[in-house]
Every structure is written in C-alpha cells, then in structure tokens.
Amino acid sequence: MIPHGYGGLHLKVIGAWAAAYVLTLLLGFTVFVDSVAFAAVAALACALPASAAARREARAV
C-alpha cells in the first residue's frame, strides 16, 4: 500500500532533481569545464532532493 501523499512527494522530488540536474549540466558545460571539484559538488547537489525525501519518510515511520 502506498502512503497518502506519496505520489505528490515523488513528483516534487523528481522535479527538484531535474532542476538541479539541468542547472549543473548548464554550469558544467559553460562555466566549470573539466572541473572535478564542481562535478563532486554537483553530484551531492543532485542527490539532495532524494536524500531529503528519504530522511523525511524515515522519520515518519
């Protein structure tokens, strides 16, 4: 059984991830070309929406 409100939360997480991903792609290809440090920070930024949602769900249990 799917918890109430999970569909909306999932859409918000995917939307936030997509925005972060597109932003990091744009910055990575234009400003931070060949920057390993930027790639590491971008990976963490893209992981934040999903990890925040997972933490929220873990606290609800």
N, C-alpha and C positions, 0 to 999 in steps of 0.2 A: 504494500500500500504506500502511496506517495503522500508525504505530509502536506498539509494545507499551505498554499503559498509557495511551494517549491518550484513550480513552473515559472512564476514571475521572478523569483530569485535567480533561477538558472538563466533566464533571458537577460537580467541585469548583469550577471557575472560575465556572460558571453559578450555582451555589449561593451562592458568596461575593458575586457581583454582585447577585443577587436580594436577599440580606440587606442589603447596602449601599444598594440602591435603595429598599427598603421603609423602612429607617431614615431615609434622607434625605427621603423623602416625608412620613413622620410628623413629623419635626422641622421640615421646611419649611412644612407646613400648620398646625402648632401653635405653635412657638416662634419661628421665623425667617421670619415672614410678610413678604413684599416685601423680603427681604434679598438684594441682588445678590452680596455677598461670600460669603454662605452658599451660594448657587447655584454660584458658581465653585469653592468648596472641595468641595461635594457632587459636582460633575461630575468632579473629579480623584479623589475617593474611589471613585466608581463605575467609573472607568477603571483603577484599580489592579489588581484581580484579573486582568483580561485582559492588561494590560501585563506583569505579573509572570510569567504563564504564557508569554507570547511571549518574554520575555527568557530564561526557563529553557530553552525549546526552541531558541532561537538559540545558546545556549551549548553545547547538547548536540551540535550539528552540527559 
